[in-house]
Amino acid sequence: MTAAALFASLFVGLSTAGAETVPTAVQFNMHGANGSASGHNTNVGQWTLSALRNTDPSSSSQSVWTASLNEACWSQWVFLWNNYFGIKGFQGQAYWARWTNPGCGNFGNTATVRGTARGPNPDRAQPFPTQGQSAPAELKGYVCLQSNFYGQWSCSAHLQSSNVPVANTQLWQFDVAINDIAVAQTPLLLGGDYNMAPYQSGATQVRGWNY
């Protein structure tokens, strides 16, 4: 996760499966496109898998309920899905900001949440209406999905770096896009690489996300 990345989570009306289990949210920037030419951070995929396994109830008091991954390669996503999320009872969705990135495949954000099926509301995966200097090669955007596990939502967003006005605008657009989810009083995780420092105006906006 970059130093300027901002992570915000909001749980509303959250219930736990048991007093001995601590629900855990995971946010990680895999920085996939800047990996080695031979494998694009294949070691990061393995490291992430090991970290996820270490939070299993069988080995700790934690339990991963939801996860947000940014700058993830298609190969990394498939690896983690096949070895963890897909066999551990998760629902997942991705937003691919860049297609056929050299040596990486599709490149973007993924969101996962525990559940045996999708919730009653459809997935959301969209680019932001306002784009910065990374466009058109990479279109920053967000992904959200709901599961039948307490109706929980998981969202992951990636905002423009090195462009404060655009990042602030994209954050406002993200706020508008998920406002109906937040006010519905269902459990909600907002994760992502926000590319802004805590003192920026956009970060102040995030701190005001109370419903």
MDTraj code that builds the backbone (N, CA, C; nanometers):
import mdtraj as md
import numpy as np

residues = "MET THR ALA ALA ALA LEU PHE ALA SER LEU PHE VAL GLY LEU SER THR ALA GLY ALA GLU THR VAL PRO THR ALA VAL GLN PHE ASN MET HIS GLY ALA ASN GLY SER ALA SER GLY HIS ASN THR ASN VAL GLY GLN TRP THR LEU SER ALA LEU ARG ASN THR ASP PRO SER SER SER SER GLN SER VAL TRP THR ALA SER LEU ASN GLU ALA CYS TRP SER GLN TRP VAL PHE LEU TRP ASN ASN TYR PHE GLY ILE LYS GLY PHE GLN GLY GLN ALA TYR TRP ALA ARG TRP THR ASN PRO GLY CYS GLY ASN PHE GLY ASN THR ALA THR VAL ARG GLY THR ALA ARG GLY PRO ASN PRO ASP ARG ALA GLN PRO PHE PRO THR GLN GLY GLN SER ALA PRO ALA GLU LEU LYS GLY TYR VAL CYS LEU GLN SER ASN PHE TYR GLY GLN TRP SER CYS SER ALA HIS LEU GLN SER SER ASN VAL PRO VAL ALA ASN THR GLN LEU TRP GLN PHE ASP VAL ALA ILE ASN ASP ILE ALA VAL ALA GLN THR PRO LEU LEU LEU GLY GLY ASP TYR ASN MET ALA PRO TYR GLN SER GLY ALA THR GLN VAL ARG GLY TRP ASN TYR".split()
xyz = np.array([
    [0.0850, -0.1194, 0.0000],
    [0.0000, 0.0000, 0.0000],
    [0.0885, 0.1242, 0.0000],
    [0.0614, 0.2183, -0.0869],
    [0.1438, 0.3376, -0.0959],
    [0.1246, 0.4261, 0.0264],
    [0.2262, 0.5095, 0.0533],
    [0.2207, 0.5944, 0.1723],
    [0.1028, 0.6894, 0.1678],
    [0.0658, 0.7289, 0.0448],
    [-0.0436, 0.8254, 0.0318],
    [-0.1805, 0.7586, 0.0257],
    [-0.1807, 0.6257, 0.0260],
    [-0.3094, 0.5557, 0.0164],
    [-0.3887, 0.5725, 0.1448],
    [-0.5179, 0.5831, 0.1309],
    [-0.6049, 0.6014, 0.2459],
    [-0.7051, 0.4880, 0.2501],
    [-0.7190, 0.4246, 0.3657],
    [-0.8113, 0.3127, 0.3801],
    [-0.9214, 0.3525, 0.4770],
    [-1.0451, 0.3347, 0.4353],
    [-1.1581, 0.3698, 0.5208],
    [-1.2524, 0.2519, 0.5274],
    [-1.2951, 0.2158, 0.6469],
    [-1.3932, 0.1088, 0.6606],
    [-1.5082, 0.1565, 0.7473],
    [-1.6266, 0.1093, 0.7153],
    [-1.7465, 0.1483, 0.7877],
    [-1.8332, 0.0254, 0.8067],
    [-1.8491, -0.0173, 0.9301],
    [-1.9368, -0.1286, 0.9592],
    [-2.0587, -0.0743, 1.0321],
    [-2.1764, -0.1065, 0.9810],
    [-2.3013, -0.0586, 1.0381],
    [-2.3824, -0.1788, 1.0828],
    [-2.4191, -0.1844, 1.2094],
    [-2.5024, -0.2920, 1.2593],
    [-2.4384, -0.4281, 1.2452],
    [-2.3058, -0.4376, 1.2672],
    [-2.2333, -0.5605, 1.2431],
    [-2.2562, -0.6601, 1.3554],
    [-2.2867, -0.7842, 1.3188],
    [-2.3001, -0.8924, 1.4154],
    [-2.1855, -0.9891, 1.3950],
    [-2.1371, -1.0493, 1.5023],
    [-2.0286, -1.1458, 1.4919],
    [-2.0830, -1.2859, 1.5042],
    [-2.0091, -1.3811, 1.4459],
    [-2.0531, -1.5196, 1.4489],
    [-2.0333, -1.5818, 1.5866],
    [-1.9456, -1.5270, 1.6680],
    [-1.9211, -1.5806, 1.8007],
    [-1.8278, -1.4885, 1.8757],
    [-1.8354, -1.4920, 2.0080],
    [-1.7567, -1.3996, 2.0882],
    [-1.6076, -1.4233, 2.0698],
    [-1.5695, -1.5473, 2.0332],
    [-1.4281, -1.5804, 2.0222],
    [-1.3690, -1.5418, 1.8869],
    [-1.4510, -1.4975, 1.7917],
    [-1.4051, -1.4661, 1.6577],
    [-1.4086, -1.3160, 1.6329],
    [-1.2973, -1.2623, 1.5830],
    [-1.2888, -1.1204, 1.5512],
    [-1.3019, -1.1035, 1.4004],
    [-1.4104, -1.0402, 1.3505],
    [-1.4228, -1.0190, 1.2063],
    [-1.3130, -0.9248, 1.1576],
    [-1.2492, -0.9624, 1.0489],
    [-1.1329, -0.8901, 0.9997],
    [-1.1528, -0.8463, 0.8555],
    [-1.1160, -0.7232, 0.8264],
    [-1.1183, -0.6702, 0.6906],
    [-0.9744, -0.6575, 0.6412],
    [-0.9520, -0.6913, 0.5156],
    [-0.8184, -0.6879, 0.4566],
    [-0.8151, -0.5860, 0.3437],
    [-0.7155, -0.4994, 0.3455],
    [-0.6910, -0.4043, 0.2364],
    [-0.5443, -0.4145, 0.1981],
    [-0.5173, -0.4345, 0.0687],
    [-0.3780, -0.4457, 0.0258],
    [-0.3636, -0.3992, -0.1184],
    [-0.2588, -0.3212, -0.1440],
    [-0.2229, -0.2811, -0.2791],
    [-0.1130, -0.3753, -0.3267],
    [-0.1446, -0.4603, -0.4255],
    [-0.0506, -0.5626, -0.4698],
    [0.0552, -0.5082, -0.5647],
    [0.0348, -0.3860, -0.6157],
    [0.1349, -0.3208, -0.7002],
    [0.1757, -0.4132, -0.8136],
    [0.0770, -0.4832, -0.8691],
    [0.1059, -0.5890, -0.9640],
    [0.1794, -0.5460, -1.0891],
    [0.1461, -0.4303, -1.1447],
    [0.2041, -0.3903, -1.2725],
    [0.3514, -0.3537, -1.2614],
    [0.4024, -0.3347, -1.1400],
    [0.5433, -0.2998, -1.1237],
    [0.6256, -0.4161, -1.0712],
    [0.5765, -0.5368, -1.0917],
    [0.6519, -0.6544, -1.0501],
    [0.7611, -0.6878, -1.1503],
    [0.8215, -0.8047, -1.1327],
    [0.9297, -0.8453, -1.2215],
    [0.8745, -0.8838, -1.3582],
    [0.9593, -0.8728, -1.4599],
    [0.9160, -0.9058, -1.5950],
    [0.8790, -1.0533, -1.6082],
    [0.9396, -1.1376, -1.5246],
    [0.9150, -1.2822, -1.5350],
    [0.7861, -1.3253, -1.4663],
    [0.7398, -1.2502, -1.3686],
    [0.6233, -1.2996, -1.2975],
    [0.5321, -1.1946, -1.2380],
    [0.5690, -1.0701, -1.2444],
    [0.4858, -0.9623, -1.1913],
    [0.4384, -0.9919, -1.0485],
    [0.5344, -0.9901, -0.9590],
    [0.5054, -1.0031, -0.8167],
    [0.4355, -1.1338, -0.7805],
    [0.4790, -1.2435, -0.8406],
    [0.4205, -1.3717, -0.8029],
    [0.4453, -1.4000, -0.6551],
    [0.5559, -1.3498, -0.6014],
    [0.5830, -1.3703, -0.4592],
    [0.4835, -1.2941, -0.3727],
    [0.4327, -1.1803, -0.4221],
    [0.3333, -1.1049, -0.3458],
    [0.2026, -1.1835, -0.3382],
    [0.1659, -1.2515, -0.4466],
    [0.0485, -1.3366, -0.4424],
    [0.0616, -1.4451, -0.3374],
    [0.1772, -1.5093, -0.3320],
    [0.2002, -1.6151, -0.2324],
    [0.2019, -1.5569, -0.0915],
    [0.2648, -1.4407, -0.0763],
    [0.2694, -1.3767, 0.0558],
    [0.1287, -1.3418, 0.1022],
    [0.0459, -1.2887, 0.0123],
    [-0.0917, -1.2534, 0.0470],
    [-0.1698, -1.3772, 0.0872],
    [-0.1499, -1.4873, 0.0145],
    [-0.2171, -1.6127, 0.0488],
    [-0.1772, -1.6585, 0.1887],
    [-0.0498, -1.6516, 0.2205],
    [-0.0036, -1.6922, 0.3537],
    [-0.0636, -1.6047, 0.4626],
    [-0.0704, -1.4743, 0.4358],
    [-0.1281, -1.3826, 0.5345],
    [-0.2763, -1.4118, 0.5563],
    [-0.3487, -1.4404, 0.4492],
    [-0.4906, -1.4741, 0.4619],
    [-0.5088, -1.6026, 0.5414],
    [-0.4269, -1.7019, 0.5133],
    [-0.4371, -1.8293, 0.5849],
    [-0.4081, -1.8126, 0.7326],
    [-0.3217, -1.7184, 0.7676],
    [-0.2875, -1.6961, 0.9081],
    [-0.4015, -1.6349, 0.9874],
    [-0.5041, -1.5840, 0.9174],
    [-0.6193, -1.5266, 0.9877],
    [-0.7359, -1.6239, 0.9951],
    [-0.7158, -1.7477, 0.9494],
    [-0.8226, -1.8465, 0.9596],
    [-0.8545, -1.8754, 1.1052],
    [-0.9819, -1.8963, 1.1381],
    [-1.0196, -1.9269, 1.2777],
    [-0.9451, -2.0460, 1.3353],
    [-0.9022, -2.1379, 1.2500],
    [-0.8313, -2.2558, 1.2988],
    [-0.6932, -2.2230, 1.3543],
    [-0.6381, -2.1064, 1.3124],
    [-0.5033, -2.0712, 1.3559],
    [-0.4968, -1.9400, 1.4330],
    [-0.6091, -1.8682, 1.4452],
    [-0.6091, -1.7428, 1.5194],
    [-0.7508, -1.7102, 1.5628],
    [-0.7650, -1.5997, 1.6360],
    [-0.8972, -1.5559, 1.6800],
    [-0.9649, -1.4674, 1.5769],
    [-0.8983, -1.4484, 1.4630],
    [-0.9527, -1.3624, 1.3581],
    [-1.0253, -1.4446, 1.2522],
    [-1.1091, -1.3783, 1.1773],
    [-1.1764, -1.4406, 1.0648],
    [-1.1977, -1.3357, 0.9572],
    [-1.1391, -1.3572, 0.8395],
    [-1.1543, -1.2614, 0.7305],
    [-1.2982, -1.2645, 0.6818],
    [-1.3636, -1.1499, 0.6877],
    [-1.5006, -1.1366, 0.6386],
    [-1.5030, -1.0726, 0.5016],
    [-1.4110, -0.9842, 0.4750],
    [-1.4129, -0.9118, 0.3482],
    [-1.2721, -0.8637, 0.3150],
    [-1.2445, -0.8480, 0.1853],
    [-1.1112, -0.8065, 0.1432],
    [-1.1189, -0.7188, 0.0187],
    [-1.0292, -0.6214, 0.0126],
    [-1.0150, -0.5313, -0.1014],
    [-0.8703, -0.5374, -0.1477],
    [-0.8505, -0.5659, -0.2770],
    [-0.7163, -0.5698, -0.3354],
    [-0.7097, -0.4700, -0.4496],
    [-0.6050, -0.3894, -0.4510],
    [-0.5861, -0.2893, -0.5559],
    [-0.4604, -0.3196, -0.6359],
    [-0.4566, -0.2708, -0.7588],
    [-0.3444, -0.2945, -0.8492],
    [-0.3118, -0.4434, -0.8558],
    [-0.4151, -0.5223, -0.8682],
    [-0.3994, -0.6675, -0.8757],
    [-0.3981, -0.7127, -1.0208],
    [-0.3071, -0.8039, -1.0536],
    [-0.3049, -0.8661, -1.1855],
    [-0.4082, -0.9783, -1.1908],
    [-0.4535, -1.0062, -1.3108],
    [-0.5470, -1.1167, -1.3317],
    [-0.4896, -1.2472, -1.2757],
    [-0.3616, -1.2719, -1.3029],
    [-0.3005, -1.3965, -1.2563],
    [-0.2985, -1.4039, -1.1038],
    [-0.2738, -1.2914, -1.0372],
    [-0.2744, -1.2891, -0.8911],
    [-0.4143, -1.3162, -0.8365],
    [-0.5145, -1.2546, -0.8997],
    [-0.6525, -1.2725, -0.8575],
    [-0.6961, -1.4189, -0.8717],
    [-0.6641, -1.4797, -0.9852],
    [-0.7000, -1.6196, -1.0078],
    [-0.6293, -1.7095, -0.9064],
    [-0.5026, -1.6813, -0.8800],
    [-0.4257, -1.7596, -0.7826],
    [-0.4895, -1.7534, -0.6443],
    [-0.5258, -1.6337, -0.5996],
    [-0.5864, -1.6187, -0.4667],
    [-0.7277, -1.6763, -0.4631],
    [-0.8014, -1.6628, -0.5741],
    [-0.9359, -1.7190, -0.5770],
    [-0.9310, -1.8717, -0.5687],
    [-0.8430, -1.9320, -0.6459],
    [-0.8349, -2.0783, -0.6495],
    [-0.7808, -2.1379, -0.5209],
    [-0.6971, -2.0613, -0.4497],
    [-0.6310, -2.1162, -0.3314],
    [-0.6874, -2.0665, -0.1989],
    [-0.7751, -1.9670, -0.2040],
    [-0.8315, -1.9172, -0.0782],
    [-0.9783, -1.8779, -0.0918],
    [-1.0060, -1.7669, -0.1581],
    [-1.1418, -1.7129, -0.1582],
    [-1.2441, -1.8118, -0.2151],
    [-1.2093, -1.8780, -0.3236],
    [-1.3031, -1.9674, -0.3889],
    [-1.3330, -2.0940, -0.3122],
    [-1.2451, -2.1321, -0.2202],
    [-1.2654, -2.2550, -0.1426],
    [-1.2991, -2.2257, 0.0036],
    [-1.3102, -2.0972, 0.0383],
    [-1.3376, -2.0584, 0.1766],
    [-1.4749, -1.9944, 0.1934],
    [-1.5588, -2.0028, 0.0926],
    [-1.6942, -1.9513, 0.1068],
    [-1.7067, -1.8015, 0.0872],
    [-1.6419, -1.7474, -0.0160],
    [-1.6495, -1.6046, -0.0463],
    [-1.7214, -1.5818, -0.1790],
    [-1.7782, -1.4642, -0.1928],
    [-1.8239, -1.4111, -0.3192],
    [-1.7220, -1.3065, -0.3640],
    [-1.6989, -1.2955, -0.4947],
    [-1.5981, -1.2013, -0.5410],
    [-1.6352, -1.1359, -0.6727],
    [-1.5790, -1.0180, -0.6939],
    [-1.6001, -0.9446, -0.8183],
    [-1.4780, -0.8558, -0.8422],
    [-1.4568, -0.8186, -0.9684],
    [-1.3421, -0.7356, -1.0044],
    [-1.3850, -0.6230, -1.0970],
    [-1.3088, -0.5146, -1.0903],
    [-1.3189, -0.4071, -1.1894],
    [-1.1816, -0.3958, -1.2544],
    [-1.1735, -0.4215, -1.3842],
    [-1.0458, -0.4170, -1.4543],
    [-1.0262, -0.2799, -1.5175],
    [-0.9315, -0.2060, -1.4604],
    [-0.9042, -0.0691, -1.5053],
    [-0.8211, -0.0672, -1.6328],
    [-0.7464, -0.1731, -1.6521],
    [-0.6608, -0.1820, -1.7706],
    [-0.6666, -0.3256, -1.8205],
    [-0.6855, -0.3409, -1.9498],
    [-0.6956, -0.4734, -2.0094],
    [-0.5644, -0.5099, -2.0780],
    [-0.5295, -0.6375, -2.0684],
    [-0.4087, -0.6920, -2.1311],
    [-0.2864, -0.6066, -2.1011],
    [-0.2673, -0.5757, -1.9721],
    [-0.1451, -0.5072, -1.9305],
    [-0.0270, -0.6021, -1.9566],
    [0.0803, -0.5575, -2.0217],
    [0.1903, -0.6482, -2.0591],
    [0.2450, -0.7262, -1.9396],
    [0.2483, -0.8566, -1.9535],
    [0.3036, -0.9423, -1.8498],
    [0.2164, -0.9595, -1.7278],
    [0.1009, -0.8942, -1.7247],
    [0.0166, -0.8942, -1.6043],
    [-0.1232, -0.9435, -1.6357],
    [-0.1671, -0.9264, -1.7595],
    [-0.3058, -0.9561, -1.7920],
    [-0.3925, -0.8388, -1.7498],
    [-0.5173, -0.8640, -1.7219],
    [-0.6037, -0.7575, -1.6718],
    [-0.5503, -0.7047, -1.5394],
    [-0.5781, -0.5778, -1.5109],
    [-0.5164, -0.5096, -1.3971],
    [-0.6211, -0.4184, -1.3345],
    [-0.6451, -0.4335, -1.2040],
    [-0.7467, -0.3484, -1.1419],
    [-0.7738, -0.3800, -0.9969],
    [-0.9027, -0.3636, -0.9573],
    [-0.9449, -0.3807, -0.8180],
    [-1.0285, -0.5071, -0.8046],
    [-1.0200, -0.5709, -0.6885],
    [-1.1094, -0.6822, -0.6577],
    [-1.1698, -0.6621, -0.5199],
    [-1.2910, -0.7109, -0.5028],
    [-1.3604, -0.7069, -0.3732],
    [-1.4174, -0.8450, -0.3460],
    [-1.4030, -0.8908, -0.2233],
    [-1.4575, -1.0205, -0.1830],
    [-1.5284, -1.0052, -0.0499],
    [-1.6272, -1.0910, -0.0279],
    [-1.7030, -1.0882, 0.0971],
    [-1.7552, -1.2285, 0.1248],
    [-1.7565, -1.2675, 0.2511],
    [-1.8067, -1.4006, 0.2862],
    [-1.9532, -1.4148, 0.2461],
    [-1.9901, -1.5370, 0.2075],
    [-2.1284, -1.5643, 0.1735],
    [-2.1380, -1.6814, 0.0782],
    [-2.2478, -1.7539, 0.0873],
    [-2.2692, -1.8684, -0.0011],
    [-2.3357, -1.8279, -0.1322],
    [-2.3840, -1.7037, -0.1385],
    [-2.4499, -1.6541, -0.2599],
    [-2.4477, -1.5021, -0.2579],
    [-2.4828, -1.4412, -0.3710],
    [-2.4946, -1.2972, -0.3781],
    [-2.6133, -1.2502, -0.2952],
    [-2.6086, -1.1238, -0.2537],
    [-2.7211, -1.0619, -0.1867],
    [-2.8274, -1.0221, -0.2880],
    [-2.9316, -0.9538, -0.2428],
    [-3.0424, -0.9207, -0.3320],
    [-3.0112, -0.8096, -0.4329],
    [-2.9035, -0.7354, -0.4115],
    [-2.8715, -0.6229, -0.4995],
    [-2.7602, -0.6592, -0.5980],
    [-2.7650, -0.6065, -0.7205],
    [-2.6647, -0.6415, -0.8221],
    [-2.5277, -0.5827, -0.7931],
    [-2.4255, -0.6470, -0.8491],
    [-2.2886, -0.5965, -0.8380],
    [-2.2763, -0.4614, -0.9081],
    [-2.1717, -0.3868, -0.8702],
    [-2.1405, -0.2595, -0.9345],
    [-1.9915, -0.2587, -0.9684],
    [-1.9594, -0.2285, -1.0915],
    [-1.8203, -0.2197, -1.1346],
    [-1.8142, -0.1160, -1.2461],
    [-1.7626, 0.0023, -1.2135],
    [-1.7698, 0.1146, -1.3071],
    [-1.6432, 0.2006, -1.3024],
    [-1.6068, 0.2611, -1.4146],
    [-1.5045, 0.3662, -1.4105],
    [-1.5658, 0.4952, -1.3572],
    [-1.4825, 0.5808, -1.3019],
    [-1.5315, 0.7110, -1.2578],
    [-1.5587, 0.7990, -1.3800],
    [-1.6626, 0.8820, -1.3756],
    [-1.6895, 0.9721, -1.4880],
    [-1.5738, 1.0660, -1.5184],
    [-1.5028, 1.1077, -1.4133],
    [-1.3863, 1.1958, -1.4296],
    [-1.2592, 1.1127, -1.4240],
    [-1.1717, 1.1300, -1.5229],
    [-1.0458, 1.0565, -1.5286],
    [-0.9291, 1.1535, -1.5336],
    [-0.8127, 1.1050, -1.4917],
    [-0.6921, 1.1861, -1.4907],
    [-0.5914, 1.1406, -1.5936],
    [-0.4641, 1.1604, -1.5617],
    [-0.3577, 1.1371, -1.6588],
    [-0.3343, 0.9895, -1.6895],
    [-0.3884, 0.8988, -1.6102],
    [-0.3689, 0.7564, -1.6388],
    [-0.4564, 0.7088, -1.7545],
    [-0.5618, 0.7854, -1.7859],
    [-0.6516, 0.7510, -1.8969],
    [-0.5856, 0.7903, -2.0302],
    [-0.6173, 0.7219, -2.1390],
    [-0.7180, 0.6154, -2.1503],
    [-0.6644, 0.4756, -2.1248],
    [-0.5309, 0.4629, -2.1026],
    [-0.4745, 0.3294, -2.0836],
    [-0.5313, 0.2617, -1.9592],
    [-0.5496, 0.3406, -1.8535],
    [-0.6037, 0.2864, -1.7288],
    [-0.7151, 0.3779, -1.6800],
    [-0.8346, 0.3240, -1.6645],
    [-0.9502, 0.4013, -1.6202],
    [-0.9794, 0.3690, -1.4743],
    [-0.9498, 0.4640, -1.3863],
    [-0.9731, 0.4421, -1.2435],
    [-1.1220, 0.4203, -1.2178],
    [-1.1523, 0.3343, -1.1194],
    [-1.2920, 0.3043, -1.0922],
    [-1.3112, 0.2276, -0.9639],
    [-1.4265, 0.1631, -0.9499],
    [-1.4610, 0.0950, -0.8254],
    [-1.5433, -0.0297, -0.8550],
    [-1.5480, -0.1176, -0.7558],
    [-1.6298, -0.2383, -0.7634],
    [-1.6962, -0.2595, -0.6283],
    [-1.8220, -0.3017, -0.6294],
    [-1.8963, -0.3322, -0.5075],
    [-1.9786, -0.4595, -0.5299],
    [-1.9918, -0.5408, -0.4271],
    [-2.0828, -0.6541, -0.4328],
    [-2.1377, -0.6822, -0.2943],
    [-2.2557, -0.7445, -0.2914],
    [-2.3222, -0.7800, -0.1669],
    [-2.3376, -0.9314, -0.1604],
    [-2.3220, -0.9881, -0.0396],
    [-2.3435, -1.1311, -0.0218],
    [-2.4638, -1.1541, 0.0696],
    [-2.4997, -1.2802, 0.0861],
    [-2.6100, -1.3154, 0.1750],
    [-2.5638, -1.3316, 0.3193],
    [-2.4389, -1.2980, 0.3480],
    [-2.3834, -1.3072, 0.4828],
    [-2.4122, -1.1763, 0.5562],
    [-2.5221, -1.1721, 0.6290],
    [-2.5680, -1.0497, 0.6960],
    [-2.5962, -0.9365, 0.5980],
    [-2.6104, -0.9675, 0.4695],
    [-2.6329, -0.8644, 0.3689],
    [-2.5138, -0.7730, 0.3486],
    [-2.3951, -0.8217, 0.3837],
    [-2.2760, -0.7374, 0.3841],
    [-2.2306, -0.6991, 0.2441],
    [-2.1886, -0.5732, 0.2309],
    [-2.1299, -0.5196, 0.1087],
    [-1.9787, -0.5070, 0.1237],
    [-1.9084, -0.5235, 0.0126],
    [-1.7657, -0.4935, 0.0062],
    [-1.7403, -0.4094, -0.1179],
    [-1.6692, -0.2982, -0.1012],
    [-1.6364, -0.2094, -0.2132],
    [-1.4870, -0.1824, -0.2159],
    [-1.4335, -0.1669, -0.3349],
    [-1.2919, -0.1333, -0.3513],
    [-1.2785, -0.0289, -0.4612],
    [-1.2066, 0.0789, -0.4318],
    [-1.1896, 0.1878, -0.5278],
    [-1.0420, 0.2218, -0.5447],
    [-1.0076, 0.2733, -0.6613],
    [-0.8711, 0.3187, -0.6876],
    [-0.8807, 0.4564, -0.7530],
    [-0.8272, 0.5585, -0.6826],
    [-0.8345, 0.6959, -0.7312],
    [-0.7051, 0.7364, -0.8014],
    [-0.7133, 0.8439, -0.8778],
    [-0.5987, 0.8936, -0.9539],
    [-0.4872, 0.9397, -0.8602],
    [-0.3646, 0.9021, -0.8920],
    [-0.2488, 0.9463, -0.8137],
    [-0.1920, 1.0750, -0.8712],
    [-0.1216, 1.1500, -0.7878],
    [-0.0491, 1.2713, -0.8286],
    [-0.1375, 1.3741, -0.8963],
    [-0.2637, 1.3775, -0.8567],
    [-0.3571, 1.4744, -0.9139],
    [-0.4690, 1.4958, -0.8115],
    [-0.4454, 1.5855, -0.7176],
    [-0.5385, 1.6051, -0.6065],
    [-0.6784, 1.6448, -0.6530],
    [-0.6936, 1.7413, -0.7454],
    [-0.8301, 1.7773, -0.7872],
    [-0.9079, 1.6600, -0.8460],
    [-0.8429, 1.5802, -0.9291],
    [-0.9121, 1.4656, -0.9888],
    [-0.9445, 1.3620, -0.8825],
    [-0.8508, 1.3329, -0.7926],
    [-0.8767, 1.2347, -0.6868],
    [-0.9930, 1.2792, -0.5989],
    [-0.9974, 1.4064, -0.5639],
    [-1.1075, 1.4569, -0.4823],
    [-1.2415, 1.4420, -0.5548],
    [-1.2413, 1.4711, -0.6851],
    [-1.3646, 1.4571, -0.7636],
    [-1.4072, 1.3112, -0.7722],
    [-1.3114, 1.2223, -0.7943],
    [-1.3438, 1.0800, -0.8018],
    [-1.3972, 1.0280, -0.6689],
    [-1.3433, 1.0781, -0.5591],
    [-1.3929, 1.0360, -0.4289],
    [-1.5370, 1.0822, -0.4086],
    [-1.5680, 1.2030, -0.4520],
    [-1.7054, 1.2520, -0.4448],
    [-1.7965, 1.1650, -0.5313],
    [-1.7496, 1.1276, -0.6491],
    [-1.8294, 1.0423, -0.7374],
    [-1.8504, 0.9038, -0.6762],
    [-1.7504, 0.8525, -0.6079],
    [-1.7635, 0.7252, -0.5369],
    [-1.8671, 0.7371, -0.4257],
    [-1.8614, 0.8466, -0.3515],
    [-1.9574, 0.8729, -0.2441],
    [-2.1003, 0.8710, -0.2982],
    [-2.1221, 0.9395, -0.4094],
    [-2.2550, 0.9434, -0.4700],
    [-2.2982, 0.8041, -0.5148],
    [-2.2040, 0.7284, -0.5717],
    [-2.2367, 0.5971, -0.6277],
    [-2.2767, 0.4951, -0.5212],
    [-2.2223, 0.5083, -0.4000],
    [-2.2511, 0.4082, -0.2966],
    [-2.3391, 0.4636, -0.1841],
    [-2.3902, 0.5854, -0.2003],
    [-2.4686, 0.6474, -0.0937],
    [-2.5914, 0.5647, -0.0562],
    [-2.6581, 0.5074, -0.1567],
    [-2.7783, 0.4291, -0.1263],
    [-2.7451, 0.3039, -0.0463],
    [-2.6235, 0.2483, -0.0672],
    [-2.5803, 0.1321, 0.0106],
    [-2.5579, 0.1720, 0.1552],
    [-2.4882, 0.2832, 0.1736],
    [-2.4522, 0.3266, 0.3083],
    [-2.5745, 0.3596, 0.3930],
    [-2.6710, 0.4275, 0.3352],
    [-2.7872, 0.4686, 0.4138],
    [-2.8837, 0.3541, 0.4377],
    [-2.8618, 0.2394, 0.3718],
    [-2.9493, 0.1239, 0.3913],
    [-2.9223, 0.0523, 0.5234],
    [-2.8173, 0.0944, 0.5952],
    [-2.7847, 0.0388, 0.7260],
    [-2.7517, -0.1104, 0.7199],
    [-2.6863, -0.1533, 0.6121],
    [-2.6327, -0.2882, 0.6043],
    [-2.4820, -0.2811, 0.6244],
    [-2.4183, -0.3898, 0.6695],
    [-2.2725, -0.3866, 0.6881],
    [-2.2018, -0.3492, 0.5587],
    [-2.1040, -0.2612, 0.5687],
    [-2.0377, -0.2080, 0.4502],
    [-1.8905, -0.1850, 0.4773],
    [-1.8049, -0.2376, 0.3892],
    [-1.6626, -0.2082, 0.3939],
    [-1.6254, -0.1263, 0.2718],
    [-1.5612, -0.0138, 0.2955],
    [-1.5074, 0.0682, 0.1868],
    [-1.3560, 0.0574, 0.1920],
    [-1.2979, -0.0087, 0.0951],
    [-1.1531, -0.0219, 0.0896],
    [-1.0999, 0.0414, -0.0368],
    [-0.9683, 0.0547, -0.0457],
    [-0.9125, 0.1039, -0.1700],
    [-0.7832, 0.1801, -0.1543],
    [-0.7267, 0.2132, -0.2682],
    [-0.6081, 0.2982, -0.2761],
    [-0.6570, 0.4364, -0.3171],
    [-0.6655, 0.5264, -0.2195],
    [-0.7265, 0.6574, -0.2426],
    [-0.6248, 0.7623, -0.2892],
    [-0.4966, 0.7305, -0.2791],
    [-0.3922, 0.8204, -0.3297],
    [-0.4057, 0.9627, -0.2776],
    [-0.4290, 0.9761, -0.1489],
    [-0.4345, 1.1091, -0.0887],
    [-0.3904, 1.1012, 0.0565],
    [-0.3360, 1.2117, 0.1036],
    [-0.2912, 1.2195, 0.2420],
    [-0.4081, 1.2554, 0.3333],
    [-0.3992, 1.2231, 0.4623],
    [-0.5106, 1.2483, 0.5537],
    [-0.5545, 1.3939, 0.5627],
    [-0.4638, 1.4876, 0.5330],
    [-0.4995, 1.6298, 0.5466],
    [-0.5651, 1.6869, 0.4210],
    [-0.5715, 1.6100, 0.3130],
    [-0.6342, 1.6611, 0.1917],
    [-0.7855, 1.6720, 0.2082],
    [-0.8447, 1.7568, 0.1267],
    [-0.9880, 1.7823, 0.1408],
    [-1.0703, 1.6561, 0.1188],
    [-1.0265, 1.5700, 0.0267],
    [-1.0988, 1.4463, 0.0021],
    [-1.0984, 1.3551, 0.1233],
    [-0.9845, 1.3508, 0.1930],
    [-0.9753, 1.2684, 0.3131],
    [-1.0689, 1.3202, 0.4215],
    [-1.0806, 1.4507, 0.4318],
    [-1.1762, 1.5086, 0.5262],
    [-1.3174, 1.4636, 0.4918],
    [-1.3453, 1.4544, 0.3635],
    [-1.4756, 1.4069, 0.3200],
    [-1.5008, 1.2649, 0.3663],
    [-1.3988, 1.1775, 0.3569],
    [-1.4130, 1.0384, 0.4006],
    [-1.4423, 1.0325, 0.5498],
    [-1.3738, 1.1144, 0.6275],
    [-1.3954, 1.1125, 0.7719],
    [-1.5373, 1.1551, 0.8087],
    [-1.6040, 1.2201, 0.7166],
    [-1.7415, 1.2608, 0.7403],
    [-1.8437, 1.1585, 0.6964],
    [-1.7977, 1.0412, 0.6473],
    [-1.8904, 0.9370, 0.6035],
    [-1.9461, 0.8639, 0.7250],
    [-2.0423, 0.9250, 0.7893],
    [-2.1110, 0.8629, 0.9038],
    [-2.2594, 0.8562, 0.8741],
    [-2.3159, 0.7370, 0.8860],
    [-2.4576, 0.7194, 0.8537],
    [-2.5287, 0.6558, 0.9726],
])
top = md.Topology()
chain = top.add_chain()
for i, resn in enumerate(residues, 1):
    res = top.add_residue(resn, chain, resSeq=i)
    for name in ("N", "CA", "C"):
        top.add_atom(name, md.element.get_by_symbol(name[0]), res)
traj = md.Trajectory(xyz[None], top)
